[in-house]
């Protein structure tokens, strides 16, 4: 595939992450406000404005990736967002608290853990790669959407369309599998530790 096809695949993957996530937060605003408050990382005065702005920001990023305008700016913002989310998750985990992710969308809302951090690291790498690839894309206010025409041209070619679709689906599958594998490893480690404690408790004095 040519570089433009790779850019299209990354945009599709990130759009499938950010757009449903933003819509999920928007329609569950009360729950999302409670989720932000549950992490206890921000001043109370910031929690509600953040819960109102963040879903709209994620939706804007997702739409930008779909239509192909303002991609470079959206990739930069998505990188900063995911890094911020990751920092919040790491701080929460270090405090010994296991909360729901409240990611919504295709990422679900399972418990946070090292798998969540690993998945976010992959999202950051994809955003950074897109940031480098999209430096020649039109700005967000360019309403003629020349990039969209280019994307349709790429998709009209079967040799580019089929591998792009497969790579996008594979990337989403990898993100999901990374989190599940790490979570399984954590659960097995906890089980082994419990078994060791039980064995130690059962030893004769």
Contact map, one row per residue, 1 for C-alpha under 8 A:
1110110000000000000000000000000000000000000000000000000000000000000000000000000000000000000000000000000000000000000000000000000000000000000000000000000000000001001100000000000000000000000000000000000000000
1111110000000000000000000000000000000000000000000000000000000000000000000000000000000000000000000000000000000000000000000000000000000000000000000000000000000000000000000000000000000000000000000000000000000
1111111000000000000000000000000000000000000000000000000000000000000000000000000000000000000000000000000000000000000000000000000000001000000000000000000000000000000000000000000000000000000000000000000000000
0111111100000000000000000000000000000000000000000000000000000000000000000000000000000000000000000000000000000000000000000000000000000000000000000000000000000000000000000000000000000000000000000000000000000
1111111110000000000000000000000000000000000000000000000000000000000000000000000000000000000000000000000000000000000000000000000000000000000000000000000001000001000100000000000000000000000000000000000000000
1111111111000000000000000000000000000000000000000000000000000000000000000000000000000000000000000000000000000000000000000000000000000000000000000000000000000000000100000000000000000000000000000000000000000
0011111111100000000000000000000000000000000000000000000000000000000000000000000000000000000000000000000000000000000000000000000001001100000000000000000000000000000000000000000000000000000000000000000000000
0001111111110000000000000000000000000000000000000000000000000000000000000000000000000000000000000000000000000000000000000000000000000000000000000000001000000000000100000000000000000000000000000000000000000
0000111111111000000000000000000000000000000000000000000000000000000000000000000000000000000000000000000000000000000000000000000000000000000000000000000000000000000110110000000000000000000000000000000000000
0000011111111100000000000000000000000000000000000000000000000000000000000000000000000000000000000000000000000000000000000000011001000000000000000000000000000000000000010000000000000000000000000000000000000
0000001111111110000000000000000000000000000000000000000000000000110000000000000000000000000000000000000000000000000000000000000001000000000000000000000000000000000000000000000000000000000000000000000000000
0000000111111111000000000000000000000000000000000000000000000000110000000000000000000000000000000000000000000000000000000000000000000000000000000000000000000000000000010000000000000000000000000000000000000
0000000011111111100000000000000000000000000000000000000000000000000000000000000000000000000000000000000000000000000000000000000000000000000000000000000000000000000000011011000000000000000000000000000000000
0000000001111111110000000000000000000000000000000000000000000100100000000000000000000000000000000000000000000000000000000010011000000000000000000000000000000000000000000000000000000000000000000000000000000
0000000000111111111000000000000000000000000000000000000000001110110000000000000000000000000000000000000000000000000000000000000000000000000000000000000000000000000000000000000000000000000000000000000000000
0000000000011111111100000000000000000000000000000000000000000100000000000000000000000000000000000000000001000000000000000000000000000000000000000000000000000000000000000000000000000000000000000000000000000
0000000000001111111110000000000000000000000000000000000000000100000000000000000000000000000000000000000011100000000000000000000000000000000000000000000000000000000000000000000000000000000000000000000000000
0000000000000111111111000000000000000000000000000000000001101100000000000000000000000000000000000000000010000000000000000000000000000000000000000000000000000000000000000000000000000000000000000000000000000
0000000000000011111111100000000000000000000000000000000001111110000000000000000000000000000000000000000010000000000000000000000000000000000000000000000000000000000000000000000000000000000000000000000000000
0000000000000001111111110000000000000000000000000000000000100000000000000000000000000000000000000000000111000000000000000000000000000000000000000000000000000000000000000000000000000000000000000000000000000
0000000000000000111111111000000000000000000000000000001001100000000000000000000000000000000000000000001111100000000000000000000000000000000000000000000000000000000000000000000000000000000000000000000000000
0000000000000000011111111100000000000000000000000000011111100000000000000000000000000000000000000000000110000000000000000000000000000000000000000000000000000000000000000000000000000000000000000000000000000
0000000000000000001111111110000000000000000000000000001000100000000000000000000000000000000000000000000010000000000000000000000000000000000000000000000000000000000000000000000000000000000000000000000000000
0000000000000000000111111111000000000000000000000000001000000000000000000000000000000000000000000000000110000000000000000000000000000000000000000000000000000000000000000000000000000000000000000000000000000
0000000000000000000011111111100100000000000000000000001000000000000000000000000000000000000000000000000100000000000000000000000000000000000000000000000000000000000000000000000000000000000000000000000000000
0000000000000000000001111111100000000000000000000001001100000000000000000000000000000000000000000000000000000000000000000000000000000000000000000000000000000000000000000000000000000000000000000000000000000
0000000000000000000000111111100000000000000000000000000000000000000000000000000000000000000000000000000000000000000000000000000000000000000000000000000000000000000000000000000000000000000000000000000000000
0000000000000000000000011111111100000000000000000000000000000000000000000000000000000000000000000000000000000000000000000000000000000000000000000000000000000000000000000000000000000000000000000000000000000
0000000000000000000000001111111110000000000000000011000000000000000000000000000000000000000000000000000000000000000000000000000000000000000000000000000000000000000000000000000000000000000000000000000000000
0000000000000000000000000001111111000000000000000000000000000000000000000000000000000000000000000000000000000000000000000000000000000000000000000000000000000000000000000000000000000000000000000000000000000
0000000000000000000000000001111111100000000000000000000000000000000000000000000000000000000000000000000000000000000000000000000000000000000000000000000000000000000000000000000000000000000000000000000000000
0000000000000000000000001001111111110000000000000010000000000000000000000000000000000000000000000000010000000000000000000000000000000000000000000000000000000000000000000000000000000000000000000000000000000
0000000000000000000000000000111111111000000000110010000000000000000000000000000000000000000000000000000000000000000000000000000000000000000000000000000000000000000000000000000000000000000000000000000000000
0000000000000000000000000000011111111100000000000000000000000000000000000000000000000000000000000000000000000000000000000000000000000000000000000000000000000000000000000000000000000000000000000000000000000
0000000000000000000000000000001111111110000000000000000000000000000000000000000000000000000000000001010000000000000000000000000000000000000000000000000000000000000000000000000000000000000000000000000000000
0000000000000000000000000000000111111111000000100010000000000000000000000000000000000000000000000000000000000000000000000000000000000000000000000000000000000000000000000000000000000000000000000000000000000
0000000000000000000000000000000011111111110100100000000000000000000000000000000000000000000000000000000000000000000000000000000000000000000000000000000000000000000000000000000000000000000000000000000000000
0000000000000000000000000000000001111111000000000000000000000000000000000000000000000000000000000000000000000000000000000000000000000000000000000000000000000000000000000000000000000000000000000000000000000
0000000000000000000000000000000000111111100000000000000000000000000000000000000000000001000100000010000000000000000000000000000000000000000000000000000000000000000000000000000000000000000000000000000000000
0000000000000000000000000000000000011111111000000000000000000000000000000000000000000000000000000000000000000000000000000000000000000000000000000000000000000000000000000000000000000000000000000000000000000
0000000000000000000000000000000000001011111000000000000000000000000000000000000000000001000000000000000000000000000000000000000000000000000000000000000000000000000000000000000000000000000000000000000000000
0000000000000000000000000000000000001001111101100000000000000000000000000000000000000000000000000000000000000000000000000000000000000000000000000000000000000000000000000000000000000000000000000000000000000
0000000000000000000000000000000000000001111111100000000000000000000000000000000000000000000000000000000000000000000000000000000000000000000000000000000000000000000000000000000000000000000000000000000000000
0000000000000000000000000000000000001000011111110000000000000000000000000000000000000000000000000000000000000000000000000000000000000000000000000000000000000000000000000000000000000000000000000000000000000
0000000000000000000000000000000000000000001111111000000000000000000000000000000000000000000000000000000000000000000000000000000000000000000000000000000000000000000000000000000000000000000000000000000000000
0000000000000000000000000000000000000000011111111100000000000000000000000000000000000000000000000000000000000000000000000000000000000000000000000000000000000000000000000000000000000000000000000000000000000
0000000000000000000000000000000010011000011111111110000000000000000000000000000000000000000000000000000000000000000000000000000000000000000000000000000000000000000000000000000000000000000000000000000000000
0000000000000000000000000000000010000000000111111111000000000000000000000000000000000000000000000000000000000000000000000000000000000000000000000000000000000000000000000000000000000000000000000000000000000
0000000000000000000000000000000000000000000011111111100000000000000000000000000000000000000000000000000000000000000000000000000000000000000000000000000000000000000000000000000000000000000000000000000000000
0000000000000000000000000000000000000000000001111111110000000000000000000000000000000000000000000000000000000000000000000000000000000000000000000000000000000000000000000000000000000000000000000000000000000
0000000000000000000000000000100110010000000000111111111000000000000000000000000000000000000000000000000000000000000000000000000000000000000000000000000000000000000000000000000000000000000000000000000000000
0000000000000000000000000100100000000000000000011111111100000000000000000000000000000000000000000000000000000000000000000000000000000000000000000000000000000000000000000000000000000000000000000000000000000
0000000000000000000000000000000000000000000000001111111110000000000000000000000000000000000000000000000000000000000000000000000000000000000000000000000000000000000000000000000000000000000000000000000000000
0000000000000000000001000000000000000000000000000111111111000000000000000000000000000000000000000000000000000000000000000000000000000000000000000000000000000000000000000000000000000000000000000000000000000
0000000000000000000011111100000000000000000000000011111111100000000000000000000000000000000000000000000000000000000000000000000000000000000000000000000000000000000000000000000000000000000000000000000000000
0000000000000000000001000100000000000000000000000001111111110000000000000000000000000000000000000000000000000000000000000000000000000000000000000000000000000000000000000000000000000000000000000000000000000
0000000000000000000001000000000000000000000000000000111111111000000000000000000000000000000000000000000000000000000000000000000000000000000000000000000000000000000000000000000000000000000000000000000000000
0000000000000000011011000000000000000000000000000000011111111100000000000000010000000000000000000000000000000000000000000000000000000000000000000000000000000000000000000000000000000000000000000000000000000
0000000000000000011111100000000000000000000000000000001111111110000000000000000000000000000000000000000000000000000000000000000000000000000000000000000000000000000000000000000000000000000000000000000000000
0000000000000000001000000000000000000000000000000000000111111111000000000000000000000000000000000000000000000000000000000000000000000000000000000000000000000000000000000000000000000000000000000000000000000
0000000000000010011000000000000000000000000000000000000011111111100000000110110000000000000000000000000000000000000000000000000000000000000000000000000000000000000000000000000000000000000000000000000000000
0000000000000111111000000000000000000000000000000000000001111111110000000000000000000000000000000000000000000000000000000000000000000000000000000000000000000000000000000000000000000000000000000000000000000
0000000000000010001000000000000000000000000000000000000000111111111000000000000000000000000000000000000000000000000000000000000000000000000000000000000000000000000000000000000000000000000000000000000000000
0000000000000000000000000000000000000000000000000000000000011111111111100100000000000000000000000000000000000000000000000000000000000000000100000000000000000000000000000000000000000000000000000000000000000
0000000000110110000000000000000000000000000000000000000000001111111111100100000000000000000000000000000000000000000000000000000000000000000000000000000000000000000000000000000000000000000000000000000000000
0000000000110010000000000000000000000000000000000000000000000111111100000000000000000000000000000000000000000000000000000000000000000000000000000000000000000000000000000000000000000000000000000000000000000
0000000000000000000000000000000000000000000000000000000000000011111110000000000000000000000000000000000000000000000000000000000000000000000000001011000000000000000000000000000000000000000000000000000000000
0000000000000000000000000000000000000000000000000000000000000001111111100000000000000000000000000000000000000000000000000000000000000000110000001011000000000000000000000000000000000000000000000000000000000
0000000000000000000000000000000000000000000000000000000000000001101111100000000000000000000000000000000000000000000000000000000000000000111111001010000000000000000000000000000000000000000000000000000000000
0000000000000000000000000000000000000000000000000000000000000001100111111100000000000000000000000000000000000000000000000000000000000000111110000000000000000000000000000000000000000000000000000000000000000
0000000000000000000000000000000000000000000000000000000000000001100111111110000000000000000000000000000000000000000000000000000001100100111100000000000000000000000000000000000000000000000000000000000000000
0000000000000000000000000000000000000000000000000000000000000000000001111111000000000000000000000000000000000000000000000000000001110110101000000000000000000000000000000000000000000000000000000000000000000
0000000000000000000000000000000000000000000000000000000000000000000001111111100000000000000000000000000000000000000000000000000000100000000000000000000000000000000000000000000000000000000000000000000000000
0000000000000000000000000000000000000000000000000000000000001001100001111111110000000000000000000000000000000000000000000000000000000000000000000000000000000000000000000000000000000000000000000000000000000
0000000000000000000000000000000000000000000000000000000000001000000000111111111000000000000000000000000000000000000000000000001101100000000000000000000000000000000000000000000000000000000000000000000000000
0000000000000000000000000000000000000000000000000000000000000000000000011111111100000000000000000000000000000000000000000000001100100000000000000000000000000000000000000000000000000000000000000000000000000
0000000000000000000000000000000000000000000000000000000000001000000000001111111110000000000000000000000000000000000000000000000000000000000000000000000000000000000000000000000000000000000000000000000000000
0000000000000000000000000000000000000000000000000000000001001000000000000111111111000000000000000000000000000000000000000001001000000000000000000000000000000000000000000000000000000000000000000000000000000
0000000000000000000000000000000000000000000000000000000000000000000000000011111111100000000000000000000000000000000000000011001100000000000000000000000000000000000000000000000000000000000000000000000000000
0000000000000000000000000000000000000000000000000000000000000000000000000001111111110000000000000000000000000000000000000000000000000000000000000000000000000000000000000000000000000000000000000000000000000
0000000000000000000000000000000000000000000000000000000000000000000000000000111111111000000000000000000000000000000000000000000000000000000000000000000000000000000000000000000000000000000000000000000000000
0000000000000000000000000000000000000000000000000000000000000000000000000000011111111100000000000000000000000000000000010011000000000000000000000000000000000000000000000000000000000000000000000000000000000
0000000000000000000000000000000000000000000000000000000000000000000000000000001111111110000000000000000000000000000000011001000000000000000000000000000000000000000000000000000000000000000000000000000000000
0000000000000000000000000000000000000000000000000000000000000000000000000000000111111111000000000000000000000000000000000000000000000000000000000000000000000000000000000000000000000000000000000000000000000
0000000000000000000000000000000000000000000000000000000000000000000000000000000011111111100000000000000000000000000000000000000000000000000000000000000000000000000000000000000000000000000000000000000000000
0000000000000000000000000000000000000000000000000000000000000000000000000000000001111111110000000000000000000000000010010000000000000000000000000000000000000000000000000000000000000000000000000000000000000
0000000000000000000000000000000000000000000000000000000000000000000000000000000000111111111000000000000000000000000000000000000000000000000000000000000000000000000000000000000000000000000000000000000000000
0000000000000000000000000000000000000010100000000000000000000000000000000000000000011111111100000000000000000000000000000000000000000000000000000000000000000000000000000000000000000000000000000000000000000
0000000000000000000000000000000000000000000000000000000000000000000000000000000000001111111110000000000000000001100010000000000000000000000000000000000000000000000000000000000000000000000000000000000000000
0000000000000000000000000000000000000000000000000000000000000000000000000000000000000111111111000000000000000000000010000000000000000000000000000000000000000000000000000000000000000000000000000000000000000
0000000000000000000000000000000000000000000000000000000000000000000000000000000000000011111111100000000000000000000000000000000000000000000000000000000000000000000000000000000000000000000000000000000000000
0000000000000000000000000000000000000010000000000000000000000000000000000000000000000001111111111100000000000000000000000000000000000000000000000000000000000000000000000000000000000000000000000000000000000
0000000000000000000000000000000000000000000000000000000000000000000000000000000000000000111111111100000000000001100000000000000000000000000000000000000000000000000000000000000000000000000000000000000000000
0000000000000000000000000000000000000000000000000000000000000000000000000000000000000000011111111000000000000000000000000000000000000000000000000000000000000000000000000000000000000000000000000000000000000
0000000000000000000000000000000000000000000000000000000000000000000000000000000000000000001111111000000000000000000000000000000000000000000000000000000000000000000000000000000000000000000000000000000000000
0000000000000000000000000000000000000000000000000000000000000000000000000000000000000000000111111100000000000000000000000000000000000000000000000000000000000000000000000000000000000000000000000000000000000
0000000000000000000000000000000000000000000000000000000000000000000000000000000000000000000111111110000000000000000000000000000000000000000000000000000000000000000000000000000000000000000000000000000000000
0000000000000000000000000000000000000000000000000000000000000000000000000000000000000000000110011111000000000011100000000000000000000000000000000000000000000000000000000000000000000000000000000000000000000
0000000000000000000000000000000000000010000000000000000000000000000000000000000000000000000000001111100000000011000000000000000000000000000000000000000000000000000000000000000000000000000000000000000000000
0000000000000000000000000000000000100000000000000000000000000000000000000000000000000000000000000111110000001111000000000000000000000000000000000000000000000000000000000000000000000000000000000000000000000
0000000000000000000000000000000000000000000000000000000000000000000000000000000000000000000000000011111000011111000000000000000000000000000000000000000000000000000000000000000000000000000000000000000000000
0000000000000000000000000000000100100000000000000000000000000000000000000000000000000000000000000001111100011100000000000000000000000000000000000000000000000000000000000000000000000000000000000000000000000
0000000000000000000010000000000000000000000000000000000000000000000000000000000000000000000000000000111110111000000000000000000000000000000000000000000000000000000000000000000000000000000000000000000000000
0000000000000000000111011000000000000000000000000000000000000000000000000000000000000000000000000000011111111000000000000000000000000000000000000000000000000000000000000000000000000000000000000000000000000
0000000000000000111111110000000000000000000000000000000000000000000000000000000000000000000000000000001111110000000000000000000000000000000000000000000000000000000000000000000000000000000000000000000000000
0000000000000001100110000000000000000000000000000000000000000000000000000000000000000000000000000000000111110000000000000000000000000000000000000000000000000000000000000000000000000000000000000000000000000
0000000000000000100010000000000000000000000000000000000000000000000000000000000000000000000000000000001111111000000000000000000000000000000000000000000000000000000000000000000100000000000000000000000000000
0000000000000000000000000000000000000000000000000000000000000000000000000000000000000000000000000000111111111100000000000000000000000000000000000000000000000000000000000000000000000000000000000000000000000
0000000000000000000000000000000000000000000000000000000000000000000000000000000000000000000000000001111100111110000000000000000000000000000000000000000000000000000000000000000000000000000000000000000000000
0000000000000000000000000000000000000000000000000000000000000000000000000000000000000000000000000001110000011111000000000000000000000000000000000000000000000000000000000000000000000000000000000000000000000
0000000000000000000000000000000000000000000000000000000000000000000000000000000000000000000000000111100000001111100000000000000000000000000000000000000000000000000000000000000000000000000000000000000000000
0000000000000000000000000000000000000000000000000000000000000000000000000000000000000000100010000111100000000111111100000000000000000000000000000000000000000000000000000000000000000000000000000000000000000
0000000000000000000000000000000000000000000000000000000000000000000000000000000000000000100010000100000000000011111110000000000000000000000000000000000000000000000000000000000000000010000000000000000000000
0000000000000000000000000000000000000000000000000000000000000000000000000000000000000000000000000000000000000001111111000000000000000000000000000000000000000000000000000000000000100110000000000000000000000
0000000000000000000000000000000000000000000000000000000000000000000000000000000000000000000000000000000000000001111111100000000000000000000000000000000000000000000000000000000001111110000000000000000000000
0000000000000000000000000000000000000000000000000000000000000000000000000000000000000000000000000000000000000001111111110000000000000000000000000000000000000000000000000000000000100000000000000000000000000
0000000000000000000000000000000000000000000000000000000000000000000000000000000000000100110000000000000000000000111111111000000000000000000000000000000000000000000000000000000000000000000000000000000000000
0000000000000000000000000000000000000000000000000000000000000000000000000000000000000000000000000000000000000000011111111100000000000000000000000000000000000000000000000000000001100000000000000000000000000
0000000000000000000000000000000000000000000000000000000000000000000000000000000000000000000000000000000000000000001111111110000000000000000000000000000000000000000000000000001101100000000000000000000000000
0000000000000000000000000000000000000000000000000000000000000000000000000000000001100100000000000000000000000000000111111111000000000000000000000000000000000000000000000000000000000000000000000000000000000
0000000000000000000000000000000000000000000000000000000000000000000000000000000000100000000000000000000000000000000011111111100000000000000000000000000000000000000000000000000000000000000000000000000000000
0000000000000000000000000000000000000000000000000000000000000000000000000000000000000000000000000000000000000000000001111111110000000000000000000000000000000000000000000000001000000000000000000000000000000
0000000000000100000000000000000000000000000000000000000000000000000000000000001001000000000000000000000000000000000000111111111000000000000000000000000000000000000000000000000000000000000000000000000000000
0000000000000000000000000000000000000000000000000000000000000000000000000000011001100000000000000000000000000000000000011111111100000000000000000000000000000000000000000000000000000000000000000000000000000
0000000000000000000000000000000000000000000000000000000000000000000000000000000000000000000000000000000000000000000000001111111110000000000000000000000000000000000000000000000000000000000000000000000000000
0000000001000100000000000000000000000000000000000000000000000000000000000000000000000000000000000000000000000000000000000111111111000000000000000000000000000000000000000000000000000000000000000000000000000
0000000001000100000000000000000000000000000000000000000000000000000000000011011000000000000000000000000000000000000000000011111111100000000000000000000000000000000000000000000000000000000000000000000000000
0000000000000000000000000000000000000000000000000000000000000000000000000011001000000000000000000000000000000000000000000001111111110000000000000000000000000000000000000000000000000000000000000000000000000
0000000000000000000000000000000000000000000000000000000000000000000000000000000000000000000000000000000000000000000000000000111111111000000000000000000000000000000000000000000000000000000000000000000000000
0000001001100000000000000000000000000000000000000000000000000000000000110010000000000000000000000000000000000000000000000000011111111100000000000000000000000000000000000000000000000000000000000000000000000
0000000000000000000000000000000000000000000000000000000000000000000000111011000000000000000000000000000000000000000000000000001111111110000000000000000000000000000000000000000000000000000000000000000000000
0000000000000000000000000000000000000000000000000000000000000000000000010000000000000000000000000000000000000000000000000000000111111110000000000000000000000000000000000000000000000000000000000000000000000
0010001000000000000000000000000000000000000000000000000000000000000000000000000000000000000000000000000000000000000000000000000011111111000000000000000000000000000000000000000000000000000000000000000000000
0000001000000000000000000000000000000000000000000000000000000000000000110000000000000000000000000000000000000000000000000000000001111111100000000000000000000000000000000000000000000000000000000000000000000
0000000000000000000000000000000000000000000000000000000000000000000000010000000000000000000000000000000000000000000000000000000000111111100000000000000000000000000000000000000000000000000000000000000000000
0000000000000000000000000000000000000000000000000000000000000000000000000000000000000000000000000000000000000000000000000000000000001111110000000000000000000000000000000000000000000000000000000000000000000
0000000000000000000000000000000000000000000000000000000000000000000111110000000000000000000000000000000000000000000000000000000000000111111000000010000000000000000000000000000000000000000000000000000000000
0000000000000000000000000000000000000000000000000000000000000000000111100000000000000000000000000000000000000000000000000000000000000001111101001110000000000000000000000000000000000000000000000000000000000
0000000000000000000000000000000000000000000000000000000000000000000011110000000000000000000000000000000000000000000000000000000000000000111111000000000000000000000000000000000000000000000000000000000000000
0000000000000000000000000000000000000000000000000000000000000001000011100000000000000000000000000000000000000000000000000000000000000000011111100000000000000000000000000000000000000000000000000000000000000
0000000000000000000000000000000000000000000000000000000000000000000011000000000000000000000000000000000000000000000000000000000000000000001111100000000000000000000000000000000000000000000000000000000000000
0000000000000000000000000000000000000000000000000000000000000000000010000000000000000000000000000000000000000000000000000000000000000000011111111000000000000000000000000000000000000000000000000000000000000
0000000000000000000000000000000000000000000000000000000000000000000000000000000000000000000000000000000000000000000000000000000000000000000111111000000000000000000000000000000000000000000000000000000000000
0000000000000000000000000000000000000000000000000000000000000000000000000000000000000000000000000000000000000000000000000000000000000000000001111100000000000000000000000000000000000000000000000000000000000
0000000000000000000000000000000000000000000000000000000000000000001110000000000000000000000000000000000000000000000000000000000000000000010001111111100000000000000000000000000000000000000000000000000000000
0000000000000000000000000000000000000000000000000000000000000000000000000000000000000000000000000000000000000000000000000000000000000000010000011111110000000000000000000000000000000000000000000000000000000
0000000000000000000000000000000000000000000000000000000000000000001110000000000000000000000000000000000000000000000000000000000000000000110000001111111000000000000000000000000000000000000000000000000000000
0000000000000000000000000000000000000000000000000000000000000000001100000000000000000000000000000000000000000000000000000000000000000000000000001111111100000000000000000000000000000000000000000000000000000
0000000000000000000000000000000000000000000000000000000000000000000000000000000000000000000000000000000000000000000000000000000000000000000000001111111110000000000000000000000000000000000000000000000000000
0000000000000000000000000000000000000000000000000000000000000000000000000000000000000000000000000000000000000000000000000000000000000000000000000111111111000000000000000000000000000000000000000000000000000
0000000100000000000000000000000000000000000000000000000000000000000000000000000000000000000000000000000000000000000000000000000000000000000000000011111111100000000000000000000000000000000000000000000000000
0000000000000000000000000000000000000000000000000000000000000000000000000000000000000000000000000000000000000000000000000000000000000000000000000001111111110000000000000000000000000000000000000000000000000
0000000000000000000000000000000000000000000000000000000000000000000000000000000000000000000000000000000000000000000000000000000000000000000000000000111111111000000000000000000000000000000000000000000000000
0000100000000000000000000000000000000000000000000000000000000000000000000000000000000000000000000000000000000000000000000000000000000000000000000000011111111001100000000000000000000000000000000000000000000
0000000000000000000000000000000000000000000000000000000000000000000000000000000000000000000000000000000000000000000000000000000000000000000000000000001111111101100000000000000000000000000000000000000000000
0000000000000000000000000000000000000000000000000000000000000000000000000000000000000000000000000000000000000000000000000000000000000000000000000000000111111100100000000000000000000000000000000000000000000
0000000000000000000000000000000000000000000000000000000000000000000000000000000000000000000000000000000000000000000000000000000000000000000000000000000011111111100000000000000000000000000000000000000000000
0000000000000000000000000000000000000000000000000000000000000000000000000000000000000000000000000000000000000000000000000000000000000000000000000000000000111111110000000000000000000000000000000000000000000
0000000000000000000000000000000000000000000000000000000000000000000000000000000000000000000000000000000000000000000000000000000000000000000000000000000000001111111000000000000000000000000000000000000000000
1000100000000000000000000000000000000000000000000000000000000000000000000000000000000000000000000000000000000000000000000000000000000000000000000000000001101111111100000000000000000000000000000000000000000
0000000000000000000000000000000000000000000000000000000000000000000000000000000000000000000000000000000000000000000000000000000000000000000000000000000001111111111110000000000000000000000000000000000000000
0000000000000000000000000000000000000000000000000000000000000000000000000000000000000000000000000000000000000000000000000000000000000000000000000000000000000111111111000000000000000000000000000000000000000
1000000000000000000000000000000000000000000000000000000000000000000000000000000000000000000000000000000000000000000000000000000000000000000000000000000000000011111111100000000000000000000000000000000000000
1000110110000000000000000000000000000000000000000000000000000000000000000000000000000000000000000000000000000000000000000000000000000000000000000000000000000001111111110000000000000000000000000000000000000
0000000010000000000000000000000000000000000000000000000000000000000000000000000000000000000000000000000000000000000000000000000000000000000000000000000000000000111111111000000000000000000000000000000000000
0000000000000000000000000000000000000000000000000000000000000000000000000000000000000000000000000000000000000000000000000000000000000000000000000000000000000000011111111100000000000000000000000000000000000
0000000010000000000000000000000000000000000000000000000000000000000000000000000000000000000000000000000000000000000000000000000000000000000000000000000000000000001111111110000000000000000000000000000000000
0000000011011000000000000000000000000000000000000000000000000000000000000000000000000000000000000000000000000000000000000000000000000000000000000000000000000000000111111111000000000000000000000000000000000
0000000000001000000000000000000000000000000000000000000000000000000000000000000000000000000000000000000000000000000000000000000000000000000000000000000000000000000011111111100000000000000000000000000000000
0000000000000000000000000000000000000000000000000000000000000000000000000000000000000000000000000000000000000000000000000000000000000000000000000000000000000000000001111111110000000000000000000000000000000
0000000000001000000000000000000000000000000000000000000000000000000000000000000000000000000000000000000000000000000000000000000000000000000000000000000000000000000000111111111000000000000000000000000000000
0000000000001000000000000000000000000000000000000000000000000000000000000000000000000000000000000000000000000000000000000000000000000000000000000000000000000000000000011111111100000000000000000000000000000
0000000000000000000000000000000000000000000000000000000000000000000000000000000000000000000000000000000000000000000000000000000000000000000000000000000000000000000000001111111110000000000000000000000000000
0000000000000000000000000000000000000000000000000000000000000000000000000000000000000000000000000000000000000000000000000000000000000000000000000000000000000000000000000111111111000000000000000000000000000
0000000000000000000000000000000000000000000000000000000000000000000000000000000000000000000000000000000000000000000000100100000000000000000000000000000000000000000000000011111111100000000000000000000000000
0000000000000000000000000000000000000000000000000000000000000000000000000000000000000000000000000000000000100000000000100000000000000000000000000000000000000000000000000001111111110000000000000000000000000
0000000000000000000000000000000000000000000000000000000000000000000000000000000000000000000000000000000000000000000000000000000000000000000000000000000000000000000000000000111111111000000000000000000000000
0000000000000000000000000000000000000000000000000000000000000000000000000000000000000000000000000000000000000000001001100000000000000000000000000000000000000000000000000000011111111100000000000000000000000
0000000000000000000000000000000000000000000000000000000000000000000000000000000000000000000000000000000000000000011101100000000000000000000000000000000000000000000000000000001111111110000000000000000000000
0000000000000000000000000000000000000000000000000000000000000000000000000000000000000000000000000000000000000000001000000000000000000000000000000000000000000000000000000000000111111111000000000000000000000
0000000000000000000000000000000000000000000000000000000000000000000000000000000000000000000000000000000000000000001000000000000000000000000000000000000000000000000000000000000011111111100000000000000000000
0000000000000000000000000000000000000000000000000000000000000000000000000000000000000000000000000000000000000000011000000000000000000000000000000000000000000000000000000000000001111111110000000000000000000
0000000000000000000000000000000000000000000000000000000000000000000000000000000000000000000000000000000000000000111000000000000000000000000000000000000000000000000000000000000000111111111000000000000000000
0000000000000000000000000000000000000000000000000000000000000000000000000000000000000000000000000000000000000000000000000000000000000000000000000000000000000000000000000000000000011111111100000000000000000
0000000000000000000000000000000000000000000000000000000000000000000000000000000000000000000000000000000000000000000000000000000000000000000000000000000000000000000000000000000000001111111110000000000000000
0000000000000000000000000000000000000000000000000000000000000000000000000000000000000000000000000000000000000000000000000000000000000000000000000000000000000000000000000000000000000111111111000000000000000
0000000000000000000000000000000000000000000000000000000000000000000000000000000000000000000000000000000000000000000000000000000000000000000000000000000000000000000000000000000000000011111111100000000000000
0000000000000000000000000000000000000000000000000000000000000000000000000000000000000000000000000000000000000000000000000000000000000000000000000000000000000000000000000000000000000001111111110000000000000
0000000000000000000000000000000000000000000000000000000000000000000000000000000000000000000000000000000000000000000000000000000000000000000000000000000000000000000000000000000000000000111111111000000000000
0000000000000000000000000000000000000000000000000000000000000000000000000000000000000000000000000000000000000000000000000000000000000000000000000000000000000000000000000000000000000000011111111100000000000
0000000000000000000000000000000000000000000000000000000000000000000000000000000000000000000000000000000000000000000000000000000000000000000000000000000000000000000000000000000000000000001111111110000000000
0000000000000000000000000000000000000000000000000000000000000000000000000000000000000000000000000000000000000000000000000000000000000000000000000000000000000000000000000000000000000000000111111111000000000
0000000000000000000000000000000000000000000000000000000000000000000000000000000000000000000000000000000000000000000000000000000000000000000000000000000000000000000000000000000000000000000011111111100000000
0000000000000000000000000000000000000000000000000000000000000000000000000000000000000000000000000000000000000000000000000000000000000000000000000000000000000000000000000000000000000000000001111111110000000
0000000000000000000000000000000000000000000000000000000000000000000000000000000000000000000000000000000000000000000000000000000000000000000000000000000000000000000000000000000000000000000000111111111000000
0000000000000000000000000000000000000000000000000000000000000000000000000000000000000000000000000000000000000000000000000000000000000000000000000000000000000000000000000000000000000000000000011111111100000
0000000000000000000000000000000000000000000000000000000000000000000000000000000000000000000000000000000000000000000000000000000000000000000000000000000000000000000000000000000000000000000000001111111110000
0000000000000000000000000000000000000000000000000000000000000000000000000000000000000000000000000000000000000000000000000000000000000000000000000000000000000000000000000000000000000000000000000111111111000
0000000000000000000000000000000000000000000000000000000000000000000000000000000000000000000000000000000000000000000000000000000000000000000000000000000000000000000000000000000000000000000000000011111111100
0000000000000000000000000000000000000000000000000000000000000000000000000000000000000000000000000000000000000000000000000000000000000000000000000000000000000000000000000000000000000000000000000001111111100
0000000000000000000000000000000000000000000000000000000000000000000000000000000000000000000000000000000000000000000000000000000000000000000000000000000000000000000000000000000000000000000000000000111111100
0000000000000000000000000000000000000000000000000000000000000000000000000000000000000000000000000000000000000000000000000000000000000000000000000000000000000000000000000000000000000000000000000000011111110
0000000000000000000000000000000000000000000000000000000000000000000000000000000000000000000000000000000000000000000000000000000000000000000000000000000000000000000000000000000000000000000000000000001111111
0000000000000000000000000000000000000000000000000000000000000000000000000000000000000000000000000000000000000000000000000000000000000000000000000000000000000000000000000000000000000000000000000000000001111
0000000000000000000000000000000000000000000000000000000000000000000000000000000000000000000000000000000000000000000000000000000000000000000000000000000000000000000000000000000000000000000000000000000000111
